[in-house]
């Protein structure tokens, strides 16, 4: 039985100040400058993938506006007003879950009927609406007029993972901030601090696996880390994470990518057999492969058309085989085209092998248009070569 005071890591280590927010420096800087310069808008829209800090940023912004002596960005987290906002008990900071309250009546009851009243104890009455895209068209229409011309004491902060479902009339009345997926290295740094505070011994390789699984979401990474503590106790190693979540080690992913680059069909099949026999998630392996090939594509573009990253990752002692931008693009496209059959097909392993082998063949084929251009170039050069040859012969005579 868990302790009554126990909190999961994702809640215990939730950002409480602007400085705690990870990987969203552009959002934090803009909000802090707006507070410092007194340019606080009446509505903000926070957009981004799950677990990137949208709701946490909204609460921190509410603390900065309604803290004692505020608005100020460097508020004290132990200020009673800030503590009540963090606990969700502040009378003037109303959090509204649009996913479970989509009807017009709910919006009218929770927001529209109360905006005209002055704040009970703070400077602003702040409405934080999470997953705002879930509101019905009628709810958006009812909210529109109030959103356009709210009373001076009212501020709106919207959070959503799907802004495409929101009316443009609502978006245009907000200052929009796009929160980005958090880079893996920042997630690892944050998890290291948490592990040190929680007295958990965890290897860098294990943290890298957790960050890879999180796909840019710090909350997901914290939840995975919490689960691994329950599974392993106070010591976590990479094999533990691989076994629990069916991941393939980064070295094995690189080895498979190298086999794809070399066109080594036998090695490709052997690696897939080994991964399948050990219960690894082939869908996740395909995603990791795509990420690695994409990195090689960016490297090829940066270096003017060729990259040796995939060949070098094979782990061979010989010189790595360079791949052109066109070859890597075709390889990546082949991996992408096979996603559906691997995810939804009945024979996952067979579909995965076929996807890899097709991608290899695609990377080694030549585009018809490029061949035509090369032939045309050769045709253009031929008369010049012939003319040069004739001239030299006449000179000898």
Secondary structure per residue as TSV (DSSP state, phi and psi in degrees):
chain	resnum	aa	ss	phi	psi
A	1	X	-	360.0	130.2
A	2	X	-	-74.7	154.6
A	3	X	-	-67.8	140.1
A	4	X	T	-59.5	-28.0
A	5	X	T	-90.8	2.7
A	6	X	-	-71.7	137.5
A	7	X	-	-125.4	138.6
A	8	X	-	-65.5	156.6
A	9	X	H	-59.7	-38.5
A	10	X	H	-60.7	-32.2
A	11	X	H	-86.9	-40.8
A	12	X	H	-63.9	-37.0
A	13	X	T	-105.7	26.4
A	14	X	-	-67.3	138.6
A	15	X	-	-56.3	135.0
A	16	X	-	-113.6	-18.1
A	17	X	S	-133.7	170.4
A	18	X	G	-60.4	-35.3
A	19	X	G	-69.1	-19.9
A	20	X	G	-81.0	-17.5
A	21	X	-	-69.9	129.4
A	22	X	-	-103.4	128.9
A	23	X	S	76.4	10.6
A	24	X	-	-126.5	49.0
A	25	X	H	-61.1	-35.1
A	26	X	H	-66.2	-35.4
A	27	X	H	-72.4	-47.0
A	28	X	H	-61.1	-45.0
A	29	X	H	-62.4	-43.1
A	30	X	H	-64.8	-44.1
A	31	X	H	-66.7	-40.8
A	32	X	H	-65.2	-40.1
A	33	X	H	-67.2	-37.5
A	34	X	H	-62.4	-39.7
A	35	X	H	-68.8	-44.9
A	36	X	H	-63.8	-33.7
A	37	X	T	-98.6	4.7
A	38	X	T	68.3	25.9
A	39	X	-	-107.0	61.1
A	40	X	-	-92.2	116.8
A	41	X	-	-74.4	168.7
A	42	X	S	-88.9	-15.1
A	43	X	E	-149.4	136.8
A	44	X	E	-128.7	144.6
A	45	X	E	-123.3	117.5
A	46	X	E	-102.8	118.1
A	47	X	E	-118.1	138.2
A	48	X	-	168.2	168.1
A	49	X	S	-64.1	167.9
A	50	X	T	-64.6	146.8
A	51	X	T	74.1	17.5
A	52	X	S	-102.7	-1.1
A	53	X	S	108.6	21.4
A	54	X	H	-66.5	-56.8
A	55	X	H	-67.1	-37.5
A	56	X	H	-62.2	-42.5
A	57	X	H	-64.2	-38.5
A	58	X	H	-62.2	-42.6
A	59	X	H	-67.9	-40.0
A	60	X	H	-63.2	-41.2
A	61	X	H	-63.1	-39.6
A	62	X	H	-63.3	-39.4
A	63	X	H	-62.2	-43.3
A	64	X	H	-63.1	-34.4
A	65	X	H	-78.9	-37.4
A	66	X	H	-109.1	10.9
A	67	X	S	-70.4	163.7
A	68	X	T	-63.2	123.6
A	69	X	T	81.5	7.0
A	70	X	-	-79.8	-179.8
A	71	X	S	-74.7	138.3
A	72	X	-	-157.1	142.2
A	73	X	S	-78.4	-26.4
A	74	X	S	-98.6	52.3
A	75	X	-	-71.4	163.7
A	76	X	-	-92.1	123.3
A	77	X	T	-65.0	-20.7
A	78	X	T	-90.0	0.6
A	79	X	S	-58.8	132.0
A	80	X	H	-52.7	-38.8
A	81	X	H	-64.4	-42.8
A	82	X	H	-67.5	-38.0
A	83	X	H	-65.4	-39.3
A	84	X	H	-69.3	-33.4
A	85	X	H	-66.6	-42.2
A	86	X	H	-63.7	-34.9
A	87	X	H	-81.8	-11.6
A	88	X	T	79.5	22.4
A	89	X	-	-113.1	4.9
A	90	X	-	-73.4	130.7
A	91	X	T	-68.0	-26.1
A	92	X	T	-103.0	4.1
A	93	X	E	-118.2	104.0
A	94	X	E	-104.9	117.6
A	95	X	E	-96.6	133.1
A	96	X	E	-129.7	125.1
A	97	X	E	-94.3	105.1
A	98	X	T	-69.8	-22.9
A	99	X	T	-65.4	-31.4
A	100	X	T	-109.5	2.7
A	101	X	-	-137.5	72.5
A	102	X	-	-90.5	-17.3
A	103	X	S	-74.7	156.4
A	104	X	H	-61.9	-39.2
A	105	X	H	-61.4	-37.0
A	106	X	H	-66.9	-42.4
A	107	X	H	-63.5	-43.7
A	108	X	I	-64.9	-41.6
A	109	X	I	-69.0	-42.5
A	110	X	I	-84.2	-29.5
A	111	X	I	-123.6	-61.2
A	112	X	I	-61.9	-34.0
A	113	X	T	-78.6	-8.8
A	114	X	T	-118.4	-9.8
A	115	X	T	-65.0	-27.5
A	116	X	T	-72.6	-20.9
A	117	X	S	-82.5	143.7
A	118	X	-	-69.0	156.1
A	119	X	-	-59.1	148.4
A	120	X	S	-72.2	-41.1
A	121	X	S	-142.8	-12.9
A	122	X	S	-111.1	-176.7
A	123	X	S	-80.3	-34.1
A	124	X	-	-127.3	151.5
A	125	X	E	-101.8	116.7
A	126	X	E	-114.5	127.9
A	127	X	E	-108.8	117.3
A	128	X	E	-104.5	113.5
A	129	X	E	-111.1	110.6
A	130	X	E	-88.6	147.2
A	131	X	T	49.7	50.5
A	132	X	G	-62.9	-23.3
A	133	X	G	-65.7	-13.3
A	134	X	G	-80.7	-9.5
A	135	X	S	-63.1	148.2
A	136	X	-	-74.8	158.9
A	137	X	H	-54.2	-37.9
A	138	X	H	-64.3	-37.4
A	139	X	H	-67.4	-42.0
A	140	X	H	-61.4	-42.1
A	141	X	H	-64.3	-38.8
A	142	X	H	-68.3	-31.8
A	143	X	H	-82.5	-19.1
A	144	X	H	-59.9	-48.6
A	145	X	H	-64.3	-43.9
A	146	X	H	-64.2	-36.8
A	147	X	H	-67.8	-34.0
A	148	X	H	-72.8	-41.7
A	149	X	S	-133.3	69.4
A	150	X	-	-76.5	160.7
A	151	X	-	-61.0	154.8
A	152	X	T	-58.4	-25.3
A	153	X	T	-89.8	4.0
A	154	X	E	-109.4	134.0
A	155	X	E	-129.9	139.8
A	156	X	E	-112.9	137.9
A	157	X	E	-130.8	113.5
A	158	X	E	-102.1	146.3
A	159	X	E	-131.6	137.1
A	160	X	E	-154.8	150.9
A	161	X	S	-100.7	-6.1
A	162	X	-	-141.8	75.0
A	163	X	G	-67.6	-18.0
A	164	X	G	-63.0	-22.4
A	165	X	G	-87.5	-0.3
A	166	X	S	-93.7	145.0
A	167	X	-	-64.9	140.9
A	168	X	H	-63.2	-26.7
A	169	X	H	-64.3	-30.5
A	170	X	H	-80.1	-46.2
A	171	X	H	-59.2	-38.7
A	172	X	T	-68.4	-15.8
A	173	X	T	-96.2	6.8
A	174	X	S	-121.6	154.9
A	175	X	E	-86.2	119.9
A	176	X	E	-96.5	136.1
A	177	X	E	-125.9	124.4
A	178	X	E	-99.3	112.0
A	179	X	-	-83.7	135.0
A	180	X	-	-95.4	155.2
A	181	X	-	-56.5	139.5
A	182	X	-	-81.4	128.8
A	183	X	-	-57.7	147.8
A	184	X	H	-59.1	-37.2
A	185	X	H	-66.3	-34.2
A	186	X	H	-71.1	-36.1
A	187	X	H	-64.1	-42.9
A	188	X	H	-62.1	-43.8
A	189	X	H	-60.5	-41.9
A	190	X	H	-66.2	-42.5
A	191	X	H	-65.2	-32.8
A	192	X	H	-62.6	-42.9
A	193	X	H	-64.1	-41.7
A	194	X	H	-64.8	-43.3
A	195	X	H	-62.3	-40.0
A	196	X	H	-65.0	-42.7
A	197	X	H	-68.8	-34.0
A	198	X	H	-89.1	0.5
A	199	X	T	60.4	46.5
A	200	X	-	-109.4	129.9
A	201	X	E	-93.5	115.3
A	202	X	E	-138.0	138.6
A	203	X	-	-78.5	156.9
A	204	X	H	-62.5	-36.6
A	205	X	H	-64.5	-37.8
A	206	X	H	-66.4	-41.7
A	207	X	H	-64.5	-37.2
A	208	X	H	-64.2	-38.3
A	209	X	H	-64.0	-43.2
A	210	X	H	-63.2	-43.7
A	211	X	H	-64.4	-36.3
A	212	X	H	-64.6	-39.4
A	213	X	H	-70.3	-29.9
A	214	X	H	-71.0	-20.2
A	215	X	T	54.4	42.9
A	216	X	T	86.7	2.8
A	217	X	-	-106.1	114.9
A	218	X	H	-67.4	-36.8
A	219	X	H	-62.4	-41.5
A	220	X	H	-61.2	-42.1
A	221	X	H	-62.6	-41.4
A	222	X	H	-65.9	-38.3
A	223	X	H	-66.7	-41.3
A	224	X	H	-63.7	-43.4
A	225	X	H	-61.1	-41.9
A	226	X	H	-60.8	-43.4
A	227	X	H	-65.6	-37.4
A	228	X	H	-67.9	-32.7
A	229	X	H	-64.4	-41.2
A	230	X	H	-64.0	-34.8
A	231	X	H	-79.1	-42.7
A	232	X	H	-103.1	-21.3
A	233	X	-	88.7	-139.3
A	234	X	S	-91.2	4.6
A	235	X	E	-132.7	122.4
A	236	X	E	-125.2	128.5
A	237	X	-	-120.5	166.0
A	238	X	H	-58.1	-45.1
A	239	X	H	-57.3	-31.5
A	240	X	H	-62.7	-46.0
A	241	X	H	-66.1	-40.6
A	242	X	H	-62.6	-41.4
A	243	X	H	-70.2	-42.4
A	244	X	H	-67.5	-40.7
A	245	X	H	-107.4	3.6
A	246	X	T	67.9	27.8
A	247	X	-	-80.6	159.1
A	248	X	-	-103.3	135.7
A	249	X	-	-57.9	147.5
A	250	X	H	-58.3	-36.3
A	251	X	H	-64.9	-37.4
A	252	X	H	-70.3	-37.4
A	253	X	H	-62.1	-43.1
A	254	X	H	-65.1	-37.1
A	255	X	H	-64.9	-41.7
A	256	X	H	-66.0	-39.8
A	257	X	H	-62.3	-38.8
A	258	X	H	-64.7	-37.7
A	259	X	H	-66.1	-37.0
A	260	X	H	-63.5	-44.3
A	261	X	H	-63.8	-37.0
A	262	X	H	-82.9	-10.8
A	263	X	T	69.1	29.4
A	264	X	-	-87.1	89.7
A	265	X	H	-61.2	-40.8
A	266	X	H	-63.6	-41.5
A	267	X	H	-69.6	-36.8
A	268	X	H	-59.5	-48.7
A	269	X	H	-64.5	-38.6
A	270	X	H	-64.4	-42.8
A	271	X	H	-66.2	-41.5
A	272	X	H	-63.6	-42.1
A	273	X	H	-59.0	-43.4
A	274	X	H	-64.4	-43.9
A	275	X	H	-63.9	-42.7
A	276	X	H	-67.4	-39.3
A	277	X	H	-65.0	-28.7
A	278	X	T	-93.5	11.0
A	279	X	T	72.4	29.4
A	280	X	-	-80.9	152.5
A	281	X	-	-80.9	108.1
A	282	X	H	-72.1	-30.0
A	283	X	H	-64.6	-43.0
A	284	X	H	-67.6	-37.9
A	285	X	H	-61.7	-39.1
A	286	X	H	-63.6	-40.6
A	287	X	H	-64.6	-40.9
A	288	X	H	-65.8	-38.0
A	289	X	H	-62.7	-43.9
A	290	X	H	-61.1	-40.8
A	291	X	H	-63.5	-39.8
A	292	X	H	-68.9	-42.2
A	293	X	H	-66.1	-37.2
A	294	X	H	-62.4	-40.8
A	295	X	H	-59.6	-41.0
A	296	X	H	-66.1	-36.0
A	297	X	H	-63.9	-44.4
A	298	X	H	-64.0	-36.7
A	299	X	H	-65.0	-41.4
A	300	X	H	-64.5	-40.9
A	301	X	H	-63.4	-42.2
A	302	X	H	-67.9	-30.4
A	303	X	T	-95.6	9.8
A	304	X	T	88.5	20.3
A	305	X	S	123.4	-4.4
A	306	X	E	-142.6	147.4
A	307	X	E	-141.4	145.7
A	308	X	-	-111.8	10.9
A	309	X	H	-62.6	-44.8
A	310	X	H	-70.5	-41.6
A	311	X	H	-65.0	-38.4
A	312	X	H	-67.8	-29.5
A	313	X	T	-76.3	-5.1
A	314	X	T	-70.0	-18.8
A	315	X	-	80.8	13.3
A	316	X	-	-80.9	157.0
A	317	X	S	-82.1	-21.0
A	318	X	S	-73.5	174.9
A	319	X	-	-69.8	135.8
A	320	X	-	-67.8	148.3
A	321	X	-	-87.3	125.1
A	322	X	-	-78.1	142.9
A	323	X	E	-118.2	142.6
A	324	X	E	-79.3	165.7
A	325	X	H	-58.5	-40.4
A	326	X	H	-63.8	-43.5
A	327	X	H	-63.7	-44.0
A	328	X	H	-66.7	-38.4
A	329	X	H	-61.6	-43.5
A	330	X	H	-66.9	-36.4
A	331	X	H	-63.9	-46.3
A	332	X	H	-64.2	-40.0
A	333	X	H	-64.7	-37.8
A	334	X	H	-64.9	-39.8
A	335	X	H	-65.8	-39.4
A	336	X	H	-67.2	-39.3
A	337	X	H	-64.6	-26.5
A	338	X	T	-87.4	-0.8
A	339	X	H	-55.4	-49.6
A	340	X	H	-60.2	-44.7
A	341	X	H	-68.1	-34.2
A	342	X	H	-71.3	-41.2
A	343	X	H	-72.8	-41.4
A	344	X	H	-109.8	-11.4
A	345	X	-	-71.6	158.5
A	346	X	S	-76.1	-37.7
A	347	X	-	-102.2	84.5
A	348	X	H	-62.3	-45.6
A	349	X	H	-65.0	-45.1
A	350	X	H	-63.3	-44.4
A	351	X	H	-62.7	-36.2
A	352	X	H	-67.0	-45.0
A	353	X	H	-62.3	-44.8
A	354	X	H	-61.5	-40.2
A	355	X	H	-60.7	-44.9
A	356	X	H	-65.2	-44.6
A	357	X	H	-67.8	-37.7
A	358	X	H	-64.5	-39.6
A	359	X	H	-64.5	-38.4
A	360	X	H	-62.7	-46.7
A	361	X	H	-63.2	-38.8
A	362	X	H	-64.0	-37.5
A	363	X	H	-69.5	-23.0
A	364	X	H	-96.0	-5.7
A	365	X	S	-83.1	163.4
A	366	X	-	-113.8	140.5
A	367	X	-	-71.0	138.6
A	368	X	H	-61.3	-40.7
A	369	X	H	-64.6	-35.3
A	370	X	H	-69.8	-36.2
A	371	X	H	-64.5	-41.5
A	372	X	H	-61.3	-40.9
A	373	X	H	-64.5	-40.7
A	374	X	H	-66.6	-41.5
A	375	X	H	-64.5	-39.9
A	376	X	H	-64.3	-38.8
A	377	X	H	-65.2	-40.8
A	378	X	H	-64.9	-38.7
A	379	X	H	-64.6	-37.0
A	380	X	H	-69.1	-32.3
A	381	X	H	-78.8	-26.4
A	382	X	H	-59.3	-49.1
A	383	X	H	-59.6	-37.3
A	384	X	H	-65.6	-39.6
A	385	X	H	-66.3	-42.1
A	386	X	H	-63.8	-43.9
A	387	X	H	-62.4	-41.6
A	388	X	H	-63.1	-38.1
A	389	X	H	-66.5	-42.7
A	390	X	H	-62.4	-41.4
A	391	X	H	-62.7	-40.1
A	392	X	H	-68.3	-35.8
A	393	X	H	-66.5	-40.9
A	394	X	H	-63.2	-34.8
A	395	X	H	-66.9	-37.2
A	396	X	H	-66.1	-37.3
A	397	X	-	-64.2	360.0
